[in-house]
């Protein structure tokens, strides 16, 4: 709980109180080449599964993710944008992922 509150405060300060989630999100979902292209709490995922790079938070459950994203069992647990906005120009689409920390599946943006 305290971790989530502190992460939210740092993100609000770093992002000027915007969510930073979506196609241009420096927190989750935006394109990147290196982690410094993302916010301080995010890392840049690259490679064939993440065309154009993908800013992502680490997470243990969706409660750890910013609004508009879900926690999936990939790359050690990461937040990906929910299916409301995927970077289709880069090849992303709405896909099923194993839900981290909850069992079952969740839908989020990824490469099919």
C-alpha positions as CSV (number, residue, x, y, z in Angstrom):
1,X,0.0,0.0,0.0
2,X,2.7,2.5,1.0
3,X,4.7,1.4,-2.1
4,X,1.8,2.3,-4.3
5,X,1.2,5.6,-2.7
6,X,4.9,6.6,-3.0
7,X,5.0,5.4,-6.6
8,X,1.9,7.5,-7.4
9,X,3.4,10.6,-5.8
10,X,6.7,10.2,-7.7
11,X,4.8,9.7,-11.0
12,X,2.6,12.6,-10.4
13,X,5.6,14.9,-9.8
14,X,7.5,13.5,-12.8
15,X,4.6,13.5,-15.2
16,X,3.0,16.8,-14.2
17,X,0.0,15.0,-12.8
18,X,-0.9,13.4,-16.1
19,X,-1.4,9.6,-16.3
20,X,1.2,9.0,-19.0
21,X,-0.5,5.8,-20.1
22,X,-1.3,5.2,-23.8
23,X,0.3,5.5,-27.2
24,X,2.5,8.3,-26.1
25,X,2.7,7.3,-22.4
26,X,6.1,7.8,-20.8
27,X,4.8,5.6,-17.9
28,X,3.2,2.7,-19.8
29,X,2.7,2.1,-23.5
30,X,4.8,4.8,-25.2
31,X,7.5,4.1,-27.6
32,X,11.1,4.2,-26.4
33,X,14.7,3.3,-27.3
34,X,16.2,3.4,-23.8
35,X,14.7,3.5,-20.3
36,X,15.5,7.2,-20.0
37,X,12.8,7.8,-22.7
38,X,10.3,6.7,-20.0
39,X,9.5,8.0,-16.5
40,X,11.8,7.1,-13.6
41,X,9.5,4.3,-12.5
42,X,9.4,2.7,-16.0
43,X,11.8,0.7,-18.1
44,X,12.0,0.4,-21.9
45,X,11.2,-3.0,-23.2
46,X,12.7,-3.7,-26.7
47,X,13.0,-6.6,-29.2
48,X,10.6,-8.4,-31.5
49,X,7.8,-8.6,-28.8
50,X,8.0,-4.8,-28.3
51,X,8.3,-3.1,-31.7
52,X,9.3,0.5,-31.4
53,X,10.0,-0.1,-27.7
54,X,7.4,-0.1,-24.9
55,X,7.6,1.9,-21.6
56,X,6.4,-0.4,-18.8
57,X,6.2,-0.4,-15.0
58,X,7.1,-3.6,-13.1
59,X,4.2,-5.0,-11.1
60,X,2.9,-7.9,-9.0
61,X,-0.8,-7.2,-9.7
62,X,-3.0,-4.7,-11.6
63,X,-3.3,-2.7,-8.3
64,X,0.4,-1.8,-8.9
65,X,-0.3,-0.3,-12.4
66,X,-1.5,3.2,-13.3
67,X,-5.0,3.7,-14.5
68,X,-5.5,2.5,-18.0
69,X,-3.1,-0.4,-17.7
70,X,-3.1,-4.0,-16.4
71,X,-0.4,-6.2,-14.9
72,X,0.5,-9.2,-17.0
73,X,2.7,-12.2,-16.6
74,X,5.5,-11.1,-19.0
75,X,9.1,-9.9,-18.6
76,X,8.9,-10.6,-14.8
77,X,5.5,-8.8,-14.4
78,X,4.8,-5.6,-16.3
79,X,2.0,-3.1,-16.8
80,X,0.7,-2.9,-20.4
81,X,-2.0,-0.6,-21.8
82,X,-5.5,-2.0,-21.6
83,X,-7.2,-2.5,-24.9
84,X,-8.7,1.0,-25.1
85,X,-5.7,2.3,-27.0
86,X,-3.0,0.1,-28.7
87,X,-0.2,1.4,-31.0
88,X,-1.6,-0.3,-34.1
89,X,0.9,1.5,-36.4
90,X,3.7,-0.4,-34.6
91,X,1.8,-3.7,-34.9
92,X,0.2,-3.8,-31.4
93,X,-3.3,-5.2,-31.0
94,X,-5.5,-6.3,-28.1
95,X,-4.2,-9.8,-26.9
96,X,-4.9,-12.1,-24.0
97,X,-2.1,-12.3,-21.4
98,X,-1.9,-14.4,-18.2
99,X,-2.9,-12.1,-15.4
100,X,0.0,-11.6,-12.9
101,X,-1.1,-12.1,-9.3
102,X,-4.7,-12.9,-10.0
103,X,-4.8,-16.0,-12.2
104,X,-6.9,-16.2,-15.3
105,X,-6.3,-13.8,-18.2
106,X,-6.5,-10.1,-18.9
107,X,-6.6,-8.2,-22.2
108,X,-3.9,-5.7,-23.0
109,X,-1.9,-4.3,-25.9
110,X,0.8,-6.5,-27.3
111,X,2.0,-8.2,-30.5
112,X,-0.2,-11.1,-31.6
